[in-house]
Amino acid sequence: MTDEIIFTGSDPTVDRQTRRLAASGRLRKIHSSIYTSNLTEPLDSIGLRHALEIAGHLFPGAVLSGRTAKQMHPSRALGQD
């Protein structure tokens, strides 16, 4: 697993592997079904960088529009506007 964000819930084998890696300290849990391989950065920084991916996982089919979509753009969250 080389991705910074790992989502669980779609494959039982991957879910077990992810839980084992988290238990051994090789992954950190962000949410009940979201983990990160980044062990050094603060979780809020990782969450901001991946906010739209995380929202898509937690709220499948949701649509952001107008002001919400503009405010949630990852570059704005990181002050790169």
C-alpha positions as CSV (number, residue, x, y, z in Angstrom):
1,M,0.0,0.0,0.0
2,T,1.6,3.2,-1.1
3,D,-1.4,5.5,-1.1
4,E,-1.4,8.2,1.6
5,I,-5.2,7.6,2.2
6,I,-6.7,4.1,2.4
7,F,-10.4,3.6,2.5
8,T,-11.8,0.4,3.9
9,G,-15.2,-1.3,3.5
10,S,-15.2,-2.6,0.0
11,D,-12.9,-5.7,0.2
12,P,-12.7,-7.8,3.4
13,T,-9.2,-8.9,2.7
14,V,-7.9,-5.4,2.3
15,D,-9.9,-4.4,5.4
16,R,-8.1,-7.0,7.5
17,Q,-4.7,-6.1,6.1
18,T,-5.4,-2.4,6.8
19,R,-6.5,-3.1,10.4
20,R,-3.4,-5.2,11.0
21,L,-1.1,-2.4,9.7
22,A,-2.9,0.1,11.9
23,A,-2.5,-2.2,14.9
24,S,1.2,-2.5,14.2
25,G,1.6,1.2,13.9
26,R,2.3,1.3,10.2
27,L,-1.0,3.2,9.5
28,R,-2.9,5.8,11.4
29,K,-6.7,5.8,11.7
30,I,-8.4,9.0,10.6
31,H,-12.0,7.8,10.8
32,S,-13.7,4.4,11.2
33,S,-13.1,3.5,7.6
34,I,-10.2,5.9,6.7
35,Y,-6.5,5.4,7.3
36,T,-3.3,7.1,6.4
37,S,0.2,5.8,5.7
38,N,1.6,9.3,6.6
39,L,2.9,8.8,10.2
40,T,4.5,12.2,10.6
41,E,2.1,15.0,9.5
42,P,-0.8,16.2,11.7
43,L,-4.0,14.4,10.8
44,D,-5.8,17.8,10.2
45,S,-3.3,18.6,7.4
46,I,-3.7,15.2,5.8
47,G,-7.5,15.6,6.1
48,L,-7.5,19.0,4.5
49,R,-5.4,17.8,1.6
50,H,-7.7,14.9,0.9
51,A,-11.0,16.6,2.0
52,L,-12.9,16.0,-1.2
53,E,-11.8,12.3,-1.4
54,I,-12.8,11.8,2.2
55,A,-16.2,13.5,1.7
56,G,-16.8,11.3,-1.4
57,H,-16.1,8.2,0.7
58,L,-18.2,9.2,3.6
59,F,-21.1,10.7,1.5
60,P,-21.2,8.7,-1.8
61,G,-23.3,10.4,-4.4
62,A,-23.3,13.8,-2.6
63,V,-22.9,16.9,-4.7
64,L,-21.1,20.1,-3.7
65,S,-22.2,23.1,-5.6
66,G,-21.8,26.9,-5.6
67,R,-20.2,28.4,-2.5
68,T,-19.6,25.0,-0.8
69,A,-17.7,23.6,-3.8
70,K,-15.6,26.8,-4.1
71,Q,-14.8,26.9,-0.4
72,M,-14.0,23.2,-0.2
73,H,-11.5,23.3,-3.1
74,P,-8.3,21.7,-1.7
75,S,-6.0,24.5,-2.8
76,R,-8.1,27.0,-0.8
77,A,-8.0,24.8,2.2
78,L,-4.3,24.8,2.1
79,G,-4.1,28.6,1.4
80,Q,-2.8,28.2,-2.1
81,D,-5.6,30.3,-3.8
